[in-house]
Amino acid sequence: MPTETTAPGGATNAYLVEADAGTILVDPAGRIDALDAAVAEGSVDHVLVTHAHPDHVGGVAAYAAETGATVWARRGREARFEAATGVAPDRTFAEGERVAGATVLDTPGHAPDHVVIETPDGILAGDLVRATGSVAVAAPKGDVRAYLVALRRLLARDPPRLYPGHGPVVDDPRATIRRLYDHRLDRERRIERAVREGAASVDAVLDAAYDRDLSGVRSLAAATVRAHLDKLALEGRIRIDAETGRLDPA
């Protein structure tokens, strides 16, 4: 369905997962006729989201009220969920818990509350993966270290297919996960090299590490660079001056 996403593209996928233990509506980003019709065809027992970004939660309140479904949120992230959706969750889940036959797995990185939903047919992956392009891991909430761990964890699950939050279904999960993992490491190498070659600010790193036109996405790219810089600083590979923000090699 059409949504306002941070990156260009402007569409989010919602999913209905039917199981013996009930039907789950996942990531209702808004209301559209097609989703209304799908929901009307049967009962919806549970509503949950992969993460509480605005482009994944816009329809939560309406569909919950209409269906009487149980609304779920990540335990410990209830306030974030309610602020985003306008709905207080009825129940909460933690890592490894099952909702109507599906298993919820923690995969932070893109967002601190990000989860994926494992079903026999594949994994609903939210904004952890996409078939083409890359996933935004942007400061201050994005965590590159956690994102890389999440990708490794997804690879270890070896799902038959991935159902992402944006774009088409991924029928080659292993290749896609490896591509995204390698892309993130390549971006990190470029950023670290830029700092070692004298780039002392985020803007300077942007100009050195990106070889494409950033018109329209420069602020998102800058937030991505900052997330990578935070990882490099945490690992002792660069230094960030806390007062000035100046970057230096470690």
Secondary structure, 3 states (H helix, E strand, C coil): CECCCCCCCCECCCEEEEECCEEEEECCCCCCHHHHHHHHCCCCCEEECCCCCHHHHCCHHHHHHHHCCEEEEECCCHHHHHHHHCCCCCEEECCCCEECCEEEEECCCCCCCCEEEEECCEEEEECCCCCCCCCCCCCCCCCHHHHHHHHHHHHHHCCCCEEECCCCCECCHHHHHHHHHHHHHHHHHHHHHHHHCCCCCHHHHHHHHCCCCCCCCHHHHHHHHHHHHHHHHHCCCEEECCCCCCEEEC
